[in-house]
Amino acid sequence: MNRKAIIPALAVLYVLTAVMFQNSCANTTQAPSGGKKDTIPPVIVNINPLPGAVNVPTHKTSIRFYFDEYIVVKNPKNIFLSPPMAKAPKYKIKGKSLLVYFDSDLDSNTTYTLDISDAIADNRESNMYPGYSLVFSTGSQIDSMVVTGTVRDCNTLQPINGATVMLYKDLSDSAVLKTTPNAAVKTDKWGFFAIRNVANTPYRLYAIVDDMGNNKYDAESDKIAFYDTIITPTMVARDDLPELLKYDMEDTVHCRARKSEYELYMFRDEYSKQSVKNRERTGDRTAFVSFMAPDAKIDSLWIRNIPQNKLIMQFNPTRDSLLIWVNDRRRPLDTLHLFVDYLKTDTTGALVPSTEHFRLARPGGKYRRPAASTLKHDDTLCKLKLTAEPSNVERKGFSLTFDYPIIKEGFDKMTLTSINPRQQKKSVQFTVEPDSLDLRHYSIKIAEKMQVGYDYILKLPHREFRDMNGYYNDSTEFKVALPKDDNLSLMQFNLQNVKCRYIVDLLTEKMDKVLDSYSVTADGPVTFPYLKAGKYCIRLTQDLNGNGRVDTGNLMAHRQPEKVKFYTLRDGNNVITIKEGTEMEQNLDVEKLFEK
């Protein structure tokens, strides 16, 4: 059954009913013994001032809600006033009533909405009151327009509960950073919002996860979503408007039927002010520099008394952190004098050339050459990690990662051998692919079709690789075989109408982990083999800049996060259930999917 807000006309009837029956209960603060458990939420029986009241005083304003039973406030943050003030509303419980009041005066000639959804419960069984929104004005009239929409996570498209959605009459880009909004509301469990009784005027529309609770966007802590263009409300508020009614959140039919005018996608903003964030020396010959914002523009970087050709450097994929290795066998310096010449944000917000000098002391103090007797065998090895995953070795091959950059390569000395079920050995061809993002990582891929039941052994001979410390590798090998469990399953999607680069991810049911990933630029099959029975999701990201990663948005640059879609079943569910030993094949029109 739907639980709607109690309309004002019924308030007097509830008051009379409460008076008639007030003597029928001996103890209204405890549940009667031996009776059925109370499952009915509290009910509002009166409000002062009444809904729709005008010319409400601005000084020492208070709102009192009268309930039919004793109540408690479960979620104080959900007592929410729009437009919000600098400080959140305060409250007191008096008998069966809730008194809401404010630290400062209200603005004159302003329409206010006080919402108490998911804030109140009865005192006995903690049955939550679904909610109510009281509209009143400190002027002579009530604003009449409504803005509705939904806020979703940009990566999972899941609705965000409790986000603060805000309207600004100030249309400048910086308004959300400097001032509180002209109207605001919290999203419900469906991510849905309805900002009611606002003026018929243009607005900027934002949503934030307000960690600071100040109804203002804090770029360093909050997530944000924004609508690309200026909006003007078109929907008129009515008491019977479905979008303004308070529904049980389990009422799927009615919650989904509400009209959502605007879709907002929440993301973690790229910090736009560029400067050096941190720098640290991590070893005798290693250090790093990190930056406040991505895509750091470095003109030059050097270390005093170290030749430039002795420095090895590598940015991370987002170019906000730089690893530095000193490829010099001489005695390490106790202090590295690091100079970074880069574009830094000045006080006006412009990027200007800047040179900064950092002193990086050696960890552990001054250098002392370790005695040969104290060195262990592992201390003098070129350290590496060789692995392979049976479920994706056909596509990704073996993974070979060194702790330090290598200066002598022995890939031609490696051997790859297959052993069939009869224990017959055979030499197998392979290819070596350096990682474009990590100079210490290589993929060793098998150059022929792999066979189920065969073992594949990759071997790195002794002393064929040497790292920048002058250390050689120990003999290492790794064995892998294709899974041969008949209970494993396969999913294949035949992509059609691929017009740009897309990232196709296989996710867990909760969408919190990427199990496998493809980057595709043309029509063709995308296959996820050797899957255990379970539940999965398929996510496609429109990688328009072709950098092979899912990019977040940027508020000041008016750039939305890269567009994401999920493969959806006919019933609208994003979760795919895979049974044991099955093969699923589907055609997927990518262009049509992203047009929805």
C-alpha positions in Angstrom: 0.0 0.0 0.0 1.3 3.5 -0.9 1.9 5.8 2.1 1.2 9.3 0.9 1.7 12.6 2.8 -1.2 13.4 5.0 -3.2 16.1 3.2 -4.1 19.2 5.3 -7.8 18.6 5.2 -7.4 15.5 7.4 -5.4 17.2 10.1 -8.5 18.2 12.2 -10.0 14.7 11.9 -6.8 13.2 13.3 -6.7 15.7 16.2 -10.4 14.9 17.1 -9.7 11.1 16.9 -6.7 11.4 19.1 -8.7 13.4 21.8 -11.6 10.9 21.7 -9.3 7.9 22.3 -6.6 9.4 24.5 -7.9 7.7 27.7 -8.1 4.2 26.1 -4.3 3.5 26.5 -2.9 3.1 30.0 0.7 3.6 28.9 1.5 5.2 25.6 5.3 4.9 26.0 5.4 1.1 26.1 3.9 -1.6 23.9 0.8 -3.4 25.5 1.8 -6.8 26.9 0.5 -9.8 25.1 -0.7 -7.9 22.0 0.5 -8.0 18.4 3.7 -6.2 17.6 3.2 -2.6 16.4 4.1 -2.4 12.7 2.4 0.9 11.9 4.5 4.0 11.6 3.6 7.2 13.4 1.1 9.6 11.7 1.1 13.4 11.5 -2.1 14.7 13.0 -1.4 18.4 12.9 1.2 20.9 11.7 1.9 24.5 12.8 2.2 26.5 10.6 -0.1 24.7 8.2 1.1 23.6 4.7 1.0 26.4 2.2 1.2 29.1 4.9 2.4 32.6 3.7 3.8 35.6 5.5 5.5 33.3 8.0 7.8 35.3 10.3 11.5 35.3 9.5 12.7 35.8 13.1 12.7 32.9 15.6 10.8 30.7 13.2 9.8 27.3 14.4 7.8 24.4 12.9 5.9 21.9 15.0 4.7 18.5 13.8 2.2 16.7 16.0 2.1 12.9 15.8 -0.4 10.3 17.0 2.3 8.6 19.2 5.6 9.2 20.9 8.5 9.5 18.4 12.3 9.7 18.2 14.6 11.3 15.6 16.6 8.5 14.0 18.4 10.5 11.3 18.8 14.2 12.2 20.6 14.9 8.8 17.3 14.0 7.1 15.5 17.0 8.7 16.4 19.2 5.7 15.5 22.8 4.8 15.4 24.2 1.3 16.9 26.7 0.6 19.5 25.4 3.1 21.0 27.7 5.7 24.6 27.9 6.9 23.7 25.7 9.8 21.4 22.7 9.7 17.9 22.9 11.4 17.8 22.1 15.1 15.0 20.1 16.8 13.4 19.2 20.1 11.0 16.4 21.0 8.1 17.6 23.2 5.6 14.9 24.1 4.3 13.6 20.8 5.5 16.5 18.8 8.6 17.5 16.9 9.7 21.1 17.1 12.1 22.3 14.4 13.8 25.7 14.7 16.7 27.6 13.2 19.8 29.4 14.5 19.4 32.4 12.2 16.6 34.3 10.5 15.0 33.1 7.4 15.2 35.2 4.2 12.2 37.4 3.4 9.9 36.7 0.4 11.2 33.2 0.0 9.4 29.8 -0.5 10.8 27.2 1.9 10.4 23.4 2.0 11.1 21.5 5.2 11.5 17.8 4.6 11.5 15.1 7.3 11.6 12.0 5.1 13.3 9.0 6.7 14.1 11.0 9.8 11.4 10.1 12.3 10.4 6.7 13.9 8.0 5.7 16.7 9.4 5.3 20.1 8.3 1.7 20.7 9.2 -0.4 17.6 11.3 2.1 15.6 8.8 2.0 12.7 10.1 4.7 10.3 7.7 7.5 9.2 7.9 7.5 5.4 8.2 11.3 5.2 6.6 14.6 4.7 7.5 17.9 2.9 6.1 21.1 4.4 5.9 24.1 2.1 5.6 27.6 3.4 6.6 31.1 2.4 8.0 34.2 4.3 6.4 36.3 1.5 2.9 36.6 0.1 3.0 33.8 -2.4 4.3 30.2 -2.9 6.6 29.3 -5.8 4.9 26.6 -7.9 7.4 24.8 -10.1 9.1 21.4 -9.7 12.4 19.9 -11.0 12.8 16.1 -10.9 15.6 13.7 -11.9 17.8 10.8 -10.8 21.4 10.7 -9.6 23.6 7.7 -10.5 27.2 6.6 -10.0 29.0 7.2 -13.2 30.8 3.8 -13.1 28.0 1.5 -12.0 24.9 3.5 -13.0 23.5 2.5 -9.6 21.3 5.1 -7.9 22.9 7.2 -5.1 20.9 7.6 -1.9 21.2 10.7 0.2 22.9 12.9 -2.4 22.2 16.6 -2.2 20.7 18.0 -5.4 21.0 21.8 -5.7 19.6 24.6 -7.9 21.5 27.8 -8.4 20.1 31.0 -9.8 23.7 32.3 -10.1 24.7 30.8 -13.4 28.4 31.3 -13.0 30.7 28.3 -12.9 32.1 29.1 -9.4 28.7 29.5 -7.7 28.7 25.9 -6.5 32.1 26.4 -4.9 31.3 29.6 -3.1 27.6 29.8 -2.1 24.7 27.7 -0.8 22.0 26.9 -3.4 18.7 28.6 -3.9 16.9 25.2 -3.5 18.0 21.7 -2.5 16.7 18.2 -1.7 18.1 14.8 -0.8 17.8 11.8 -3.1 15.9 8.7 -2.0 16.9 5.1 -2.3 16.1 5.1 -6.0 18.4 8.1 -6.5 15.3 10.1 -7.3 14.8 13.7 -6.4 12.0 16.2 -6.7 12.9 19.8 -5.8 9.5 21.3 -5.3 8.0 24.8 -5.1 10.8 26.6 -6.8 10.6 29.8 -8.9 10.0 29.8 -12.6 13.5 31.0 -13.6 16.7 29.6 -15.1 19.0 27.5 -12.9 22.2 25.5 -12.9 21.6 21.9 -11.6 24.2 20.1 -9.5 24.3 17.1 -7.1 27.0 16.4 -4.5 27.8 13.7 -2.0 28.2 16.3 0.8 30.7 14.8 3.2 31.2 18.1 5.0 27.4 18.7 5.4 27.7 22.4 4.5 25.5 22.3 1.3 28.5 23.5 -0.7 30.8 21.7 -3.1 34.2 20.9 -1.6 36.4 19.8 -4.5 38.9 17.9 -2.3 36.3 15.8 -0.5 33.0 15.7 -2.3 31.8 13.8 -5.3 29.8 15.9 -7.8 27.4 15.6 -10.8 26.2 18.4 -13.0 23.8 19.0 -15.9 25.4 20.3 -19.1 23.1 23.2 -19.8 21.0 25.7 -18.0 17.6 24.4 -17.1 14.2 26.1 -16.6 11.4 24.2 -14.7 8.4 23.1 -16.7 6.5 20.9 -14.2 3.9 22.6 -11.9 3.5 21.4 -8.3 0.2 19.7 -7.3 -0.7 17.8 -4.2 -1.6 14.8 -6.3 1.5 14.9 -8.5 3.1 11.4 -8.3 6.6 12.8 -8.2 5.8 14.6 -5.0 4.1 11.8 -3.1 6.0 9.8 -0.4 6.1 6.2 -1.4 7.3 3.1 0.4 10.7 2.5 -1.2 9.8 -1.2 -1.7 6.9 -0.1 -3.9 8.8 -0.8 -7.1 5.9 -0.1 -9.5 5.1 3.4 -8.2 8.8 4.4 -7.6 9.8 3.5 -11.1 6.8 5.2 -12.6 7.9 8.7 -11.4 8.9 11.0 -14.2 12.7 11.8 -14.1 13.4 14.9 -16.1 17.2 14.9 -15.7 19.9 12.2 -15.3 23.0 13.2 -13.3 26.1 11.1 -13.1 28.2 11.4 -10.0 32.0 11.4 -10.2 35.1 12.3 -8.3 36.3 15.5 -9.9 39.8 15.9 -11.2 41.5 18.4 -9.0 42.2 21.3 -11.3 44.9 23.3 -9.4 48.3 22.0 -10.4 51.2 21.8 -8.0 53.6 19.3 -6.5 51.6 17.3 -3.9 54.3 15.1 -2.5 57.9 13.9 -3.1 59.9 11.2 -1.4 63.1 9.2 -1.7 62.1 5.6 -1.4 65.6 4.0 -1.6 69.3 4.6 -2.4 68.5 5.1 -6.1 64.7 5.6 -6.2 62.3 8.5 -5.6 58.9 9.7 -6.7 57.1 13.0 -7.2 53.3 13.3 -7.2 51.1 16.1 -8.4 47.7 17.6 -7.3 46.1 17.3 -10.7 46.5 14.8 -13.5 48.3 15.4 -16.8 51.2 17.2 -15.2 53.2 19.2 -17.8 57.0 18.8 -17.0 59.5 20.7 -19.1 62.5 19.2 -17.4 63.6 17.3 -14.3 67.1 16.9 -13.1 69.2 16.0 -10.0 72.3 18.0 -9.1 75.5 16.0 -9.8 73.7 13.2 -11.6 74.1 13.1 -15.4 70.7 13.3 -17.2 71.4 10.1 -19.1 71.6 8.3 -15.7 67.9 9.1 -14.8 65.1 6.7 -15.7 61.6 8.2 -15.3 58.1 6.9 -15.7 54.7 8.5 -15.3 51.6 6.6 -14.1 48.6 6.3 -16.5 47.0 9.5 -15.2 50.3 11.5 -15.3 49.9 12.6 -11.7 52.8 10.6 -10.3 56.3 10.2 -11.6 58.7 7.4 -10.6 62.5 8.2 -10.7 65.4 5.7 -10.8 69.0 6.8 -10.6 70.9 4.4 -13.0 74.3 5.1 -11.5 76.5 2.5 -9.8 78.6 5.1 -7.9 78.1 5.5 -4.2 74.6 6.9 -3.6 74.3 10.5 -2.5 73.1 11.1 1.0 70.8 13.9 -0.3 69.3 14.2 -3.8 68.8 17.8 -4.9 65.8 17.4 -7.2 64.7 20.2 -9.5 61.3 20.1 -11.3 60.5 22.6 -14.1 56.8 22.3 -14.8 53.5 24.3 -15.3 52.1 25.3 -11.9 48.8 27.0 -11.1 49.3 30.5 -9.9 47.0 32.7 -7.7 44.9 33.7 -10.7 44.3 30.1 -11.7 46.6 30.2 -14.8 49.3 27.6 -15.5 52.7 29.3 -15.5 56.3 27.9 -15.7 57.7 27.2 -12.3 60.9 25.6 -11.0 60.9 23.9 -7.6 63.9 22.5 -5.7 63.4 19.6 -3.3 66.0 18.0 -0.9 65.4 14.3 -0.7 67.4 12.7 2.2 68.4 9.1 2.0 66.1 6.8 4.1 68.0 5.7 7.2 70.5 8.5 7.2 74.0 8.6 5.7 75.0 5.8 3.3 77.3 3.0 4.6 78.4 0.2 2.3 77.0 -3.1 3.7 79.6 -5.6 4.7 79.8 -8.6 2.3 79.3 -10.9 5.3 75.9 -9.4 6.0 74.5 -9.7 2.4 72.1 -12.6 1.7 71.7 -14.3 -1.6 68.4 -12.6 -2.2 69.9 -9.2 -1.6 72.1 -9.5 -4.7 69.4 -10.8 -7.2 67.6 -9.1 -10.0 64.1 -9.5 -8.5 61.2 -10.3 -10.7 57.7 -11.8 -10.7 56.5 -14.3 -13.3 52.8 -15.3 -13.3 50.0 -16.5 -15.6 46.3 -16.9 -15.1 44.8 -20.1 -16.6 41.5 -18.3 -17.5 43.1 -15.6 -19.7 46.6 -16.9 -20.6 45.5 -17.5 -24.2 44.9 -13.8 -24.6 47.2 -12.1 -22.1 50.0 -14.6 -21.9 52.6 -14.7 -19.1 53.2 -11.6 -17.0 56.8 -10.7 -16.3 57.5 -7.8 -13.9 60.9 -6.6 -12.6 61.3 -4.7 -9.4 63.7 -2.3 -11.1 64.3 -1.3 -14.7 66.5 -3.8 -16.5 69.6 -2.7 -18.5 70.4 -6.1 -20.0 67.7 -8.2 -21.6 67.9 -11.9 -22.3 64.5 -12.6 -23.8 66.1 -14.6 -26.7 67.4 -17.0 -24.1 64.0 -17.8 -22.6 62.4 -21.1 -23.5 58.7 -22.1 -23.7 57.9 -25.8 -23.6 54.6 -27.6 -23.9 54.1 -31.1 -22.4 51.2 -33.2 -23.7 49.3 -35.8 -21.6 51.8 -38.4 -22.8 54.6 -36.3 -21.3 56.0 -35.5 -24.7 57.8 -32.2 -24.8 57.8 -29.6 -27.6 59.4 -26.2 -28.0 56.8 -23.5 -28.5 57.2 -20.0 -30.2 56.3 -16.9 -28.2 56.3 -13.1 -28.5 57.5 -10.5 -26.1 55.4 -7.3 -25.7 56.7 -4.4 -23.5 54.0 -2.7 -21.5 53.5 0.9 -22.9 52.6 2.1 -19.4 55.1 0.3 -17.2 58.7 -0.1 -18.5 59.3 -2.9 -15.9 56.5 -5.1 -17.2 56.4 -7.4 -20.2 53.8 -9.8 -21.6 55.1 -13.1 -23.0 52.4 -14.5 -25.4 52.1 -18.0 -26.8 52.3 -17.9 -30.6 50.2 -21.0 -31.2 46.8 -22.3 -30.2 46.9 -23.7 -26.7 45.6 -27.2 -26.1 43.5 -28.4 -23.1 45.4 -31.0 -21.1 48.8 -29.6 -22.1 51.2 -27.9 -19.6 53.1 -24.9 -20.8 56.4 -24.0 -19.0 58.2 -20.7 -19.5 61.8 -20.6 -18.2 64.1 -17.7 -17.6 67.7 -19.0 -17.5 70.2 -17.9 -14.8 72.0 -14.5 -15.3 70.3 -13.5 -18.5 68.7 -10.3 -17.1 70.5 -7.5 -15.2 68.8 -4.6 -13.4 70.0 -1.1 -12.9 71.5 -2.2 -9.5 73.9 -4.5 -11.4 72.2 -7.6 -10.1 71.5 -10.7 -12.3 68.4 -12.9 -12.2 68.2 -16.4 -10.7 66.8 -19.2 -12.8 62.9 -19.0 -12.8 60.1 -20.9 -14.4 56.3 -20.9 -14.3 53.9 -23.6 -15.4 50.3 -23.0 -16.6 47.6 -25.1 -18.2 44.2 -24.2 -19.6 41.3 -25.0 -17.2 39.6 -28.3 -18.0 36.7 -28.3 -15.6 33.5 -29.3 -17.5 31.5 -27.1 -15.1 33.1 -23.9 -16.3 31.1 -21.7 -18.7 31.6 -19.1 -21.4 30.1 -15.8 -22.4 30.6 -14.3 -25.8 29.3 -11.0 -27.1 29.4 -10.3 -30.9 29.8 -6.5 -31.0 28.2 -4.6 -33.9 28.4 -1.0 -35.0 31.5 -0.2 -33.1 32.3 3.4 -34.2 35.0 4.4 -31.7 37.1 2.8 -28.9 35.1 1.0 -26.2 36.3 -0.6 -23.0 34.4 -3.8 -22.2 34.6 -5.0 -18.6 33.4 -8.2 -16.9 32.4 -7.2 -13.4 31.2 -9.0 -10.3 27.5 -8.9 -9.4 28.2 -6.0 -7.0 30.1 -4.1 -9.7 33.0 -3.6 -7.3 35.7 -5.5 -9.2 36.8 -5.9 -12.8 37.4 -9.6 -13.5 38.5 -9.2 -17.2 38.7 -6.4 -19.7 38.9 -5.7 -23.5 39.7 -2.6 -25.4 37.9 -2.8 -28.8 37.9 -0.5 -31.9 36.0 -2.7 -34.4 33.1 -5.1 -34.7 33.8 -8.7 -33.6 33.5 -11.2 -30.7 34.4 -10.4 -27.1 34.8 -13.7 -25.2 35.0 -14.4 -21.5 35.8 -18.1 -21.1 36.3 -20.4 -18.1 33.7 -18.7 -15.9 32.5 -20.3 -12.7 28.8 -20.5 -12.2 27.6 -17.2 -10.7 26.4 -13.7 -11.4 28.2 -11.2 -13.5 27.8 -7.8 -15.2 29.0 -6.5 -18.5 30.0 -2.8 -18.7 30.8 -0.8 -21.8 32.6 2.5 -21.6 32.8 4.9 -24.5 36.6 5.7 -24.6 36.4 8.7 -26.9 40.0 9.9 -26.2 41.3 6.4 -26.8 43.6 6.3 -23.7 42.4 2.8 -22.7 41.1 3.8 -19.3 37.8 5.1 -17.8 38.2 8.8 -17.3 36.3 10.8 -14.7 34.8 14.2 -15.3 36.0 17.8 -14.7 33.5 20.4 -13.4 35.4 23.6 -14.4 36.1 22.2 -17.9 32.4 21.2 -18.3 33.6 17.6 -19.1 31.3 14.8 -18.1 32.8 11.4 -17.1 33.1 9.0 -20.0 29.7 7.5 -20.9 28.9 4.1 -19.5 26.3 1.5 -20.4 25.5 -2.0 -19.1 24.3 -5.0 -21.1 20.7 -5.4 -19.9 18.5 -8.4 -20.0 14.9 -8.2 -21.4 13.5 -7.8 -17.9 15.8 -4.7 -17.4 18.2 -6.5 -15.0 21.9 -5.8 -15.4 23.0 -9.0 -13.6 23.6 -12.1 -15.8 23.3 -15.5 -14.1 25.6 -18.1 -15.5 24.9 -21.8 -14.8 27.5 -24.5 -14.8 28.8 -25.8 -18.1 26.9 -23.4 -20.3 27.8 -21.2 -23.3 26.0 -17.9 -23.7 26.3 -16.0 -27.0 24.6 -12.7 -27.7 24.7 -10.1 -30.5 25.2 -6.5 -29.1 24.6 -3.4 -31.2 26.9 -0.9 -29.4 25.7 2.2 -31.2 22.0 1.4 -30.4 22.9 0.7 -26.7 24.5 4.1 -26.3 21.6 5.9 -28.0 19.3 4.8 -25.2 
